[in-house]
Amino acid sequence: MKKIIYISSFFIILIAPFLGDFVINYSNIFNESSQDYMVFWDLRVPRVFLAFFCGSILSLSGLIFQTIFKNALITPYTLGVASGSTLFTALFIIFLPSYIYVLGGFLGAFFTILLLFFIANRINKNSIMAQTNSFLLVGIALSFFYSACLMLLFTVSNFEENYSIVRYTLGSLDIVGFAYVFPVAFASLVLLKMVYVYKKEITLMLTSNENAFLKGVEVKKTNFILLLLVSFCVGVCISFTGPIGFIGLVVPHIIKIVYKKSAYKLFWPVFFFGGVFLVLCDIISRNLVQSSTLPIGVVTAFIGAPFFIYLIVRRSYK
């Protein structure tokens, strides 16, 4: 069964560049002077790679956040990391030159995670669990605050800036060439490597933070490093694509149902299938509407929102 799933996943990745509203003459894809060559190698292939590595980052980030907070509904979006990235990018679009707006996503995520730790530590310094709960509540409050600030920016920006912000908030994988692929791919591989480096600590924290502390794990320090790392990688991803929601919620839960293993054994499956899932969503977004591309965030929301409701209902009956 699992072999069939892997084979099907590789098949999805392989056929993704060949699908789209522009019909390619595949005999010309190695002819550098042809339009088919440009569409295939400069648009579709880089897009597939970007989708794969972004999906990998978002899904693995969701798994790490759920492990740290012992809550199956937690993702970087819940804690305001994605909202912070979106707000800072909007600020860069309005007040700074357009060619550096990609820095906004990273700076927003980095600033948010530092602010979360600063506030949560001042609320409670005694209980590890209380700090974790405070962290979560502050993150939710920041999400609402960032959303309010974003609405304020809409009122002070012009039509062109409004359009750019709206397009960014819906998520997009539209790129030309591999320039954006390399930093996202690097961030995804760094994230995968580091979660394996902290495999032992994550395994102990799966039971409880108190148990991990008694086993010699510096829980506070480990949480900070993991959250900072995840936020950095999510920020890099969002900088180039905009916020793409629900990947970190849907994929880890599906993988847990299929594999039924401990979290540290799910790192690679979640990483790989998260990438495949976003590639599949991108295929849908590029082919569902003729002569237009549906924003990738719309597709993932259509899939993720019902799944999120299902999880809440399912938890209420346990």
Secondary structure as the mmCIF struct_conf table of DSSP 4:
data_model
#
loop_
_struct_conf.conf_type_id
_struct_conf.id
_struct_conf.beg_label_comp_id
_struct_conf.beg_label_asym_id
_struct_conf.beg_label_seq_id
_struct_conf.end_label_comp_id
_struct_conf.end_label_asym_id
_struct_conf.end_label_seq_id
HELX_RH_AL_P HELX_RH_AL_P1 LYS A 2 ILE A 15
HELX_RH_3T_P HELX_RH_3T_P1 ALA A 16 PHE A 18
BEND BEND1 GLY A 20 PHE A 22
HELX_LH_PP_P HELX_LH_PP_P1 VAL A 23 ILE A 24
HELX_RH_3T_P HELX_RH_3T_P2 TYR A 26 ASN A 28
TURN_TY1_P TURN_TY1_P1 ILE A 29 PHE A 30
TURN_TY1_P TURN_TY1_P2 GLU A 32 SER A 33
BEND BEND2 SER A 34 SER A 34
HELX_RH_AL_P HELX_RH_AL_P2 GLN A 35 TYR A 37
HELX_RH_PI_P HELX_RH_PI_P1 MET A 38 ARG A 44
HELX_RH_AL_P HELX_RH_AL_P3 VAL A 45 PHE A 69
TURN_TY1_P TURN_TY1_P3 LYS A 70 LYS A 70
TURN_TY1_P TURN_TY1_P4 ALA A 72 LEU A 73
TURN_TY1_P TURN_TY1_P5 PRO A 76 GLY A 80
HELX_RH_AL_P HELX_RH_AL_P4 VAL A 81 PHE A 95
BEND BEND3 LEU A 96 LEU A 96
HELX_RH_3T_P HELX_RH_3T_P3 SER A 98 ILE A 100
TURN_TY1_P TURN_TY1_P6 TYR A 101 TYR A 101
HELX_RH_AL_P HELX_RH_AL_P5 VAL A 102 ILE A 123
BEND BEND4 LYS A 125 ASN A 126
HELX_RH_AL_P HELX_RH_AL_P6 ILE A 128 VAL A 156
BEND BEND5 SER A 157 SER A 157
HELX_RH_AL_P HELX_RH_AL_P7 PHE A 159 LEU A 170
BEND BEND6 VAL A 176 PHE A 178
TURN_TY1_P TURN_TY1_P7 ALA A 179 TYR A 180
HELX_RH_AL_P HELX_RH_AL_P8 VAL A 181 VAL A 197
TURN_TY1_P TURN_TY1_P8 TYR A 198 TYR A 198
HELX_RH_AL_P HELX_RH_AL_P9 LYS A 199 THR A 207
HELX_RH_AL_P HELX_RH_AL_P10 ASN A 209 LEU A 214
TURN_TY1_P TURN_TY1_P9 LYS A 215 GLY A 216
HELX_RH_AL_P HELX_RH_AL_P11 VAL A 219 THR A 241
BEND BEND7 PHE A 246 PHE A 246
HELX_RH_AL_P HELX_RH_AL_P12 ILE A 247 TYR A 259
HELX_RH_3T_P HELX_RH_3T_P4 ALA A 263 LYS A 265
BEND BEND8 LEU A 266 LEU A 266
HELX_RH_AL_P HELX_RH_AL_P13 PHE A 267 ASN A 287
BEND BEND9 LEU A 288 VAL A 289
TURN_TY1_P TURN_TY1_P10 GLN A 290 SER A 291
BEND BEND10 SER A 292 SER A 292
HELX_RH_AL_P HELX_RH_AL_P14 ILE A 296 SER A 316
TURN_TY1_P TURN_TY1_P11 TYR A 317 TYR A 317
#
